[in-house]
Amino acid sequence: MSVTEPFALAATSWDAREIDAMQAVIDSGMFTMGDKVKAFEAAFAAHFGMGYAIMTNSGSSANLVSTASLAFRKQGPALKPGDEVIVPAISWTTTYTPLQQYGLKTRFVDVELDTLNVDMAKLEDAITPNTKMLMAVSILGNPAALGQMRKLADDRGLIFMEDNCESLDADIGGKPTGTFGDISTASFFFSHHISTMEGGMIMTNDRELAHLCRALRAHGWTRDLPDDNELVTRGDDDLFEAYRFILPGYNVRPLEFSGAVGLVQLDKLPEMTAQRRRNWGLFTSLFGEDERFIIQREKEGRSSAFSFTLVLNPAMDLDRKGIFDALSANKIGFRIITGGCYPRHEVIEHFDYTCHDDLPNANLAHDRGFFVGNHPLDLTDQIHRLRDVLDRAAQ
């Protein structure tokens, strides 16, 4: 690859199959949520061995609806305003914003510098008598300590939610991320492991939560619920039942296009993840022993390799701006790691929050970290070019 050709943060994983799937939807004349979405939900749940999957228009909406379902549940522990949720200090903003919107308190815990996931040595100490939920995030494809968190939640009687939007198809001992929590979410944005233009998915084995999510996804009505459901008993007035509202819901339904494309992408996912992992293997072989950079390590399981992360070693006197200028000059796309250390953003003024400590690792990653995109394509030339550029710039 020439220096003039960009190494972009994201690249399409579509081919003629996705276009054909969209054309079939156009030919059908059914554009809003319909049979293709239902088929994708069923295939997704089966692929990951879960009881229920509910598609939304984005991973962010999946987080919102999941949080809402936990606030309205009656058959298990429910969230109420003022309850505390333990969260990692690094994640995307919509991990956190639904918690704020439902009146919950967030308690930030630092991350491990070599995994970028929550530091389990600090997590248990961070729990307080007000804690009601653990929020797990596997950062950029790298599995967090989900088994340990699941046990901790069970031992403490806590709700356990997984935001798996960055780590679809990662696994711990063969068990996929996104299958450890009481409820979990996935994202199908352009740069993610599956792309349906925009889209997201909720997974759970809890029938009540699944039915709550279906109602909340579409106006809070009962139309999308099976007759035998956990929320209501249907009456005889069909006119009323077609527009029966039981919850203060949203309209975050996906399009039929996204469901149709999702079916194609799900079929391609194993090979796409395999290619991402081959790229990850080359990246780690080139950077894993370089003391100038701290990269993500797989501690808990197999990463699905969303991207390539680098933190400039604070022990080295490296010119951050010079390195970033060199990447830009060579058309290598990069950005802050996920959303950086979230309490550093102005939005935090709207949160009721505490931090377990000063979050030193999250702040270091925020100030001296970045990531470069990985794609389900052979990136051998691009990764070697990244190495050459950083070798020259990081002196």
Secondary structure, 3 states (H helix, E strand, C coil): CCCCCCECCCCCCCCHHHHHHHHHHHHHCCCCCCHHHHHHHHHHHHHHCCCEEEEECCHHHHHHHHHHHHHHCCCCCCCCCCCEEEEECECCHHHHHHHHHCCCEEEEECECCCCCCECHHHHHHHCCCCEEEEEEECHHHCCCCHHHHHHHHHHHCCEEEEECCCCCCCEECCEECCCCCCEEEEECCCCCCCCCCCCEEEEECCHHHHHHHHHHHECCECCCCCCCCCCCCCCCCHHHHCCCECCCCCECCCCHHHHHHHHHHHHHHHHHHHHHHHHHHHHHHHHCCCCCEECCCCCCCECCCCEEEEEECCCCCCCHHHHHHHHHHCCECCECCCCCEHHHCHHHHHCCEEECCCCHHHHHHHHHEEEEECCCCCCHHHHHHHHHHHHHHCC
